[in-house]
Amino acid sequence: MHGYDFGENDANPQDGGNHGTHVSGTIAAQGNNGIGVVGVNWRSKLMALRFIVGNSGFTSDAVEARGSNMDTVRRGSDSGRLT
């Protein structure tokens, strides 16, 4: 699933500071693959929802991102099923 950047209103949720990327890896890095890193939940599916630009963000953007995320979860992923 591709995410969205609510802070800049575009379809590029790229994490400029890599903090979200690091946290995502801590949560969902797949184990048993010989790489040496393992996450808390190997079967997680993550969607990048960015709302902070620079060092700050608006609460309204966070609320919009959260609402968008729940809409996507209700509809399911592109494959039609979210587990």
MODELLER restraints for C-alpha pairs under 7 A, 6 or more apart:
rsr = mdl.restraints
at = mdl.atoms
rsr.add(forms.Gaussian(group=physical.xy_distance, feature=features.Distance(at['CA:1:A'], at['CA:47:A']), mean=5.86, stdev=0.5))
rsr.add(forms.Gaussian(group=physical.xy_distance, feature=features.Distance(at['CA:1:A'], at['CA:77:A']), mean=6.42, stdev=0.5))
rsr.add(forms.Gaussian(group=physical.xy_distance, feature=features.Distance(at['CA:1:A'], at['CA:78:A']), mean=6.74, stdev=0.5))
rsr.add(forms.Gaussian(group=physical.xy_distance, feature=features.Distance(at['CA:2:A'], at['CA:47:A']), mean=6.18, stdev=0.5))
rsr.add(forms.Gaussian(group=physical.xy_distance, feature=features.Distance(at['CA:2:A'], at['CA:48:A']), mean=6.94, stdev=0.5))
rsr.add(forms.Gaussian(group=physical.xy_distance, feature=features.Distance(at['CA:3:A'], at['CA:11:A']), mean=6.75, stdev=0.5))
rsr.add(forms.Gaussian(group=physical.xy_distance, feature=features.Distance(at['CA:3:A'], at['CA:13:A']), mean=5.97, stdev=0.5))
rsr.add(forms.Gaussian(group=physical.xy_distance, feature=features.Distance(at['CA:3:A'], at['CA:47:A']), mean=5.21, stdev=0.5))
rsr.add(forms.Gaussian(group=physical.xy_distance, feature=features.Distance(at['CA:3:A'], at['CA:48:A']), mean=4.50, stdev=0.5))
rsr.add(forms.Gaussian(group=physical.xy_distance, feature=features.Distance(at['CA:3:A'], at['CA:49:A']), mean=5.38, stdev=0.5))
rsr.add(forms.Gaussian(group=physical.xy_distance, feature=features.Distance(at['CA:4:A'], at['CA:10:A']), mean=6.30, stdev=0.5))
rsr.add(forms.Gaussian(group=physical.xy_distance, feature=features.Distance(at['CA:4:A'], at['CA:11:A']), mean=4.64, stdev=0.5))
rsr.add(forms.Gaussian(group=physical.xy_distance, feature=features.Distance(at['CA:4:A'], at['CA:12:A']), mean=5.90, stdev=0.5))
rsr.add(forms.Gaussian(group=physical.xy_distance, feature=features.Distance(at['CA:4:A'], at['CA:13:A']), mean=5.05, stdev=0.5))
rsr.add(forms.Gaussian(group=physical.xy_distance, feature=features.Distance(at['CA:4:A'], at['CA:48:A']), mean=6.55, stdev=0.5))
rsr.add(forms.Gaussian(group=physical.xy_distance, feature=features.Distance(at['CA:4:A'], at['CA:49:A']), mean=5.24, stdev=0.5))
rsr.add(forms.Gaussian(group=physical.xy_distance, feature=features.Distance(at['CA:4:A'], at['CA:50:A']), mean=6.39, stdev=0.5))
rsr.add(forms.Gaussian(group=physical.xy_distance, feature=features.Distance(at['CA:5:A'], at['CA:11:A']), mean=5.86, stdev=0.5))
rsr.add(forms.Gaussian(group=physical.xy_distance, feature=features.Distance(at['CA:5:A'], at['CA:12:A']), mean=5.78, stdev=0.5))
rsr.add(forms.Gaussian(group=physical.xy_distance, feature=features.Distance(at['CA:5:A'], at['CA:13:A']), mean=4.50, stdev=0.5))
rsr.add(forms.Gaussian(group=physical.xy_distance, feature=features.Distance(at['CA:5:A'], at['CA:49:A']), mean=5.94, stdev=0.5))
rsr.add(forms.Gaussian(group=physical.xy_distance, feature=features.Distance(at['CA:5:A'], at['CA:50:A']), mean=4.57, stdev=0.5))
rsr.add(forms.Gaussian(group=physical.xy_distance, feature=features.Distance(at['CA:5:A'], at['CA:51:A']), mean=5.86, stdev=0.5))
rsr.add(forms.Gaussian(group=physical.xy_distance, feature=features.Distance(at['CA:6:A'], at['CA:50:A']), mean=5.90, stdev=0.5))
rsr.add(forms.Gaussian(group=physical.xy_distance, feature=features.Distance(at['CA:6:A'], at['CA:51:A']), mean=4.75, stdev=0.5))
rsr.add(forms.Gaussian(group=physical.xy_distance, feature=features.Distance(at['CA:6:A'], at['CA:61:A']), mean=5.72, stdev=0.5))
rsr.add(forms.Gaussian(group=physical.xy_distance, feature=features.Distance(at['CA:6:A'], at['CA:65:A']), mean=6.38, stdev=0.5))
rsr.add(forms.Gaussian(group=physical.xy_distance, feature=features.Distance(at['CA:7:A'], at['CA:50:A']), mean=6.63, stdev=0.5))
rsr.add(forms.Gaussian(group=physical.xy_distance, feature=features.Distance(at['CA:7:A'], at['CA:51:A']), mean=4.22, stdev=0.5))
rsr.add(forms.Gaussian(group=physical.xy_distance, feature=features.Distance(at['CA:7:A'], at['CA:52:A']), mean=5.73, stdev=0.5))
rsr.add(forms.Gaussian(group=physical.xy_distance, feature=features.Distance(at['CA:7:A'], at['CA:53:A']), mean=5.83, stdev=0.5))
rsr.add(forms.Gaussian(group=physical.xy_distance, feature=features.Distance(at['CA:7:A'], at['CA:57:A']), mean=6.86, stdev=0.5))
rsr.add(forms.Gaussian(group=physical.xy_distance, feature=features.Distance(at['CA:7:A'], at['CA:61:A']), mean=6.30, stdev=0.5))
rsr.add(forms.Gaussian(group=physical.xy_distance, feature=features.Distance(at['CA:13:A'], at['CA:48:A']), mean=5.97, stdev=0.5))
rsr.add(forms.Gaussian(group=physical.xy_distance, feature=features.Distance(at['CA:13:A'], at['CA:49:A']), mean=6.26, stdev=0.5))
rsr.add(forms.Gaussian(group=physical.xy_distance, feature=features.Distance(at['CA:13:A'], at['CA:50:A']), mean=5.41, stdev=0.5))
rsr.add(forms.Gaussian(group=physical.xy_distance, feature=features.Distance(at['CA:15:A'], at['CA:21:A']), mean=6.64, stdev=0.5))
rsr.add(forms.Gaussian(group=physical.xy_distance, feature=features.Distance(at['CA:25:A'], at['CA:39:A']), mean=6.31, stdev=0.5))
rsr.add(forms.Gaussian(group=physical.xy_distance, feature=features.Distance(at['CA:26:A'], at['CA:39:A']), mean=4.81, stdev=0.5))
rsr.add(forms.Gaussian(group=physical.xy_distance, feature=features.Distance(at['CA:26:A'], at['CA:40:A']), mean=6.50, stdev=0.5))
rsr.add(forms.Gaussian(group=physical.xy_distance, feature=features.Distance(at['CA:27:A'], at['CA:39:A']), mean=4.81, stdev=0.5))
rsr.add(forms.Gaussian(group=physical.xy_distance, feature=features.Distance(at['CA:27:A'], at['CA:40:A']), mean=4.91, stdev=0.5))
rsr.add(forms.Gaussian(group=physical.xy_distance, feature=features.Distance(at['CA:27:A'], at['CA:41:A']), mean=5.94, stdev=0.5))
rsr.add(forms.Gaussian(group=physical.xy_distance, feature=features.Distance(at['CA:28:A'], at['CA:39:A']), mean=4.65, stdev=0.5))
rsr.add(forms.Gaussian(group=physical.xy_distance, feature=features.Distance(at['CA:28:A'], at['CA:40:A']), mean=6.12, stdev=0.5))
rsr.add(forms.Gaussian(group=physical.xy_distance, feature=features.Distance(at['CA:28:A'], at['CA:41:A']), mean=5.22, stdev=0.5))
rsr.add(forms.Gaussian(group=physical.xy_distance, feature=features.Distance(at['CA:28:A'], at['CA:42:A']), mean=5.12, stdev=0.5))
rsr.add(forms.Gaussian(group=physical.xy_distance, feature=features.Distance(at['CA:28:A'], at['CA:43:A']), mean=6.88, stdev=0.5))
rsr.add(forms.Gaussian(group=physical.xy_distance, feature=features.Distance(at['CA:28:A'], at['CA:44:A']), mean=5.46, stdev=0.5))
rsr.add(forms.Gaussian(group=physical.xy_distance, feature=features.Distance(at['CA:29:A'], at['CA:37:A']), mean=6.63, stdev=0.5))
rsr.add(forms.Gaussian(group=physical.xy_distance, feature=features.Distance(at['CA:29:A'], at['CA:38:A']), mean=5.00, stdev=0.5))
rsr.add(forms.Gaussian(group=physical.xy_distance, feature=features.Distance(at['CA:29:A'], at['CA:39:A']), mean=4.18, stdev=0.5))
rsr.add(forms.Gaussian(group=physical.xy_distance, feature=features.Distance(at['CA:29:A'], at['CA:42:A']), mean=5.94, stdev=0.5))
rsr.add(forms.Gaussian(group=physical.xy_distance, feature=features.Distance(at['CA:30:A'], at['CA:38:A']), mean=5.62, stdev=0.5))
rsr.add(forms.Gaussian(group=physical.xy_distance, feature=features.Distance(at['CA:30:A'], at['CA:39:A']), mean=6.17, stdev=0.5))
rsr.add(forms.Gaussian(group=physical.xy_distance, feature=features.Distance(at['CA:30:A'], at['CA:42:A']), mean=4.69, stdev=0.5))
rsr.add(forms.Gaussian(group=physical.xy_distance, feature=features.Distance(at['CA:31:A'], at['CA:37:A']), mean=6.67, stdev=0.5))
rsr.add(forms.Gaussian(group=physical.xy_distance, feature=features.Distance(at['CA:31:A'], at['CA:38:A']), mean=4.67, stdev=0.5))
rsr.add(forms.Gaussian(group=physical.xy_distance, feature=features.Distance(at['CA:31:A'], at['CA:39:A']), mean=6.96, stdev=0.5))
rsr.add(forms.Gaussian(group=physical.xy_distance, feature=features.Distance(at['CA:31:A'], at['CA:42:A']), mean=6.46, stdev=0.5))
rsr.add(forms.Gaussian(group=physical.xy_distance, feature=features.Distance(at['CA:49:A'], at['CA:65:A']), mean=6.08, stdev=0.5))
rsr.add(forms.Gaussian(group=physical.xy_distance, feature=features.Distance(at['CA:51:A'], at['CA:57:A']), mean=5.98, stdev=0.5))
rsr.add(forms.Gaussian(group=physical.xy_distance, feature=features.Distance(at['CA:51:A'], at['CA:61:A']), mean=5.64, stdev=0.5))
rsr.add(forms.Gaussian(group=physical.xy_distance, feature=features.Distance(at['CA:51:A'], at['CA:62:A']), mean=5.83, stdev=0.5))
rsr.add(forms.Gaussian(group=physical.xy_distance, feature=features.Distance(at['CA:73:A'], at['CA:82:A']), mean=6.84, stdev=0.5))
rsr.add(forms.Gaussian(group=physical.xy_distance, feature=features.Distance(at['CA:76:A'], at['CA:82:A']), mean=5.04, stdev=0.5))
